[in-house]
């Protein structure tokens, strides 16, 4: 079985070649000088038991659809997610459209270029 070679660059620009010689030992070659340095190489062991379950995360899920029937440049939507939701904005034909979306734990404000009617999906 051949030993893998690893090239390292040390601060200051010196070049170092590292060859794994055997478990527990590493041969270090610094330019023209060879020095053998004994290192404890970590060998993966068996996996330990799983840790304790962490605390529950913030509430997730939820869905809200906002229908904007009157064209407007700004849509203001109240929600009760308790967190800023992900927002998808669509025109009346169901095409996703680009919009500036600002949200917090209770409100979403969607700003569009031209006045637009459509829908917003909050998740």
Buried (B, 14 or more C-beta within 10 A) or exposed (E): EEEEEEEEEEEEEEEEBBEBEEEEEBBBBEEEEEEEEEEEEEEEEEEEEEEEEEEEEEEEEEEBEBEBEEEBEEBEBEBEBEBBBEBBBBBEEEEEBEBEBEBEEEEBBBEBEEEBEBBBBBE
